[in-house]
Amino acid sequence: MKVGKLIWLRRISQVFFLCLFIYLLFVTRLPQDIYLDYSLTFTDAPDVRLEQPVTFFWQINPLAWITTVLATHQWVTGFAWAIGLLALTLVLGRFFCGFICPLGTLHHMASSIKPALKGSALAAANRQKPDRMIKYFFLTVICVAAFFGLNLSGLLDPLSLLFRSLALAVFPALGNALNGFFEILARSDIKIINLLGYSSEVLVAPLFGYETIAFQTGWFIGILFLLILFLNRIRPRFWCRVLCPLGALLGICSKYSLLRLKKVDEKCTHCGICTRNCQGAASCEPGTPWQSPECLLCLNCQELCPEDALTFKLNRPLPMRGPARFDSGRRVVLTGLMAGLSIPFLGKLDGITHRSPSPQLIRPPGSLPENDFLDRCQRCGLCMKVCPTNAIHPAFAEAGMAGFWTPNLIMTLGYCEYTCTLCGSVCPTGAIADITSEVKTKTPIRIGSAYIDRGRCIPWSGNGSCIMCEEVCPTSPKAIHLKDDFVINPEKEMVPVKLPYINLKQCVGCGICETKCPVRGKPAIRVISAGETRDPDNQILL
Amino acid sequence: MNDTPITRRESIKKIAKLSAGIAAASGLSLSASSKNILAAETAPIAENVSKQAANGAWLIDGLGSAPGFSIRDLTRRMFAQAGGMEKFISKGDIVVIKPNISWAQPPHLAVTTNPDVMMAVIELCQEAGAKSVRIVDHTIHDARRCFGVTGAGDVAKKTGADLVHPRQSLMKDINLKGKRLDAWPVLTPIVEADKVINLPIAKVHGLSGLTLGMKNWIGAVGGRRNALHQDIHQSIVDLAQFFRPTLTLIDAVRVLAANGPSGGREEDVRVLNRLILSNDPVAIDARAALLFNKKPEDIGHIRLAHQQGLGHIDLNAVRQVQVTV
């Protein structure tokens, strides 16, 4: 009994799902070696798709499902696993938190390996605290806000949070550092160091890619992630106990779960081992009422109890003991309701969704209209991670407060490749529709339109010839056409140039012109959202 | 040439013999008139023999006239006509193929080098004993997508050639010693290779008029290459005098007649079923310009390259041979 077979089972499950999460995160990208049969490409432009089920962790995510249903007021499909997980929670309790959740596993590791607290301090930290209600507050806010048209779940949902933190902050920083290191080696003139530098192709590139990655607000995402991990030093699994809205949702479902902790009070010597090892602060020690919504089902108490006083058994739930808790619960729900009600309306007060679309807010191709988009977007970062040109970034101010960290294209950092439709194919909630290249190019799906800043443009300003924007324009016929003309150069001479003009009927707003424009800093040709297909009001032409 | 259906091996032998004869006669040539060449399906015509003797420049015009002809066959015959790949590639050589696969567009849109041509050339290099063959191009679109969509990745997989991802660590500042360009980041696999074969596709281009062989070298450098357009012709010539390929093979099987160089529409594609092979980087561009009914003299970088002595703009100065399948 004391070997703790079940603990090992839990650990194996935790490591497995954490590895699966990281694996799926790594493969959320265009592979380095995509080989297609080009005989097929003669008939049509092929759609590159990922082979791995990278959205798995969102398909099993009940919070993503519930908030999407609440926000869209529609029965969204593709979440059967999530419903199954909720159903299983009704029986087993928060087994997801103890056995599956990769962020929970990271917290578990952070608080168990070199723990900050020991002995009585640890026991004190593991006693139930009233601040556990905060997570129910967050859950209420998220659900109510979703119902009124703003899906905020991704900001706090542990799976979206973990993916965003790892994909947009931790791994890019790590990859850039490694790539930079090997690049220094590769540039060396000493042959052996030079060869060592090229070993990055084997070590770094397969995982992190070749390019230096950038993400807007990446530093903030990274610091927040470190902060959340640091909380484990205050209390083990602080996040899971106090903040996690998914944990709150599963906690509500496990309130009357059938698997219950049976305490044999007579056997207990009050040695405190169970409390010191309790992950969820669920009052596992005999003499106190066990809190099923708080129990993470880590099974430590059952496995470590030297007296065998604690066992999990399938049982009919007893009526909850312990009065006065529901009072604070009601307050939490009430304040949550108030906040949840106000956030969608306050968040949309900037008018981006209803009055004047943000010119800088360029959504990925296939994105739903802004209000529908905000109903669904989980801000998970899958589209940002998969984008081969690193064009999609978490929005900072472009989408207003309501759209913080939602995907936004920044054309100075990357551009939308004409036939690429990867972002829509990995979106877990369909905020970006899964379109084909044919639909994208033939419809065409526009994400904005370009305009020329003649004061900065090299030929327009008389500084020489250039046709970079025209050359890279991918539409056919090109959306940028050239007019032979003469301009007066700084030496007051007439110089023949080709002046670029934009044909708005052709422009899809892909932004490659802005990316490749030789005018650095602020390119001479820029893309704004006006003209985007998804918004019939945000147009220029009749 | 022999138009009757014979096996490849036989045809290569015959062509080899024939080309030996041609070489003995110190070469045959074709008039520079484009009409003449486009119409010609006959055996090469001897002309201007005295002029050619002065230089070793030669140019082979390949035409696939038979319906459903094999691009591979045509390519092989052309190389056989040139004296066989063994003449240019030694055993153990590291060969770099520089195609134009800048755009993630499928091959039928004629934006990128035809994969069949690429495959045939790589096979020939391997048969000649090349130690390794590398496909190198600094693409404009994302390299992975270019490799996948243009068919270059598939060619690499089938032939075992290396597909070199154009990454920063492979760029090294080298002094190009051009009139306009000095130190510039260059893709090192190209300069480190024993032999380089330039394998562009012929397309129209908004600024340089056409993108042919010499312009393909813009895909061999990194850095601020979007600024090269401010003096495109001199930049191309500076690059061309730095990158001296062993051979240039222009793919004009399908060419882009409008909306170049990015293309995207089948209406703009013209099927010419032509390949041009030469050891003269200027002459081959001049020859290819004629396919677009343009005078080579009107293309700035061809004219400049001739003036700087990189090759011959006058096709009469070059030994020309026609190969038809």
Interface residues (C-beta under 8 A of the other chain):
Chain A: L30 P31 Q32 D33 I34 Y35 L36 D37 Y38 T41 F42 T43 D44 A45 P46 V48 N179 F182 E183 A186 R187 G197 Y198 S200 A205 Y210 E211 T212 P388 T389 E417 Y418 T419 C420 T441 I458 G464 S465 C466 I467 M468 E470 E471 V472 C473 P474 T475 S476 P477 K478 L482 K498 K516 C517 P518
Chain B: W103 A104 Q105 P106 P107 H108 P115 I140 H141 D142 R144 R145 F147 G148 V149 T150 G151 G153 D154 V155 A156 K157 L163 H165 R167 Q168 S169 L170 K172 H205 G206 L207 R224 N226 A227 H229 Q230 D231 I232 A258 N259 P261 S262 G263 G264 R265 D268
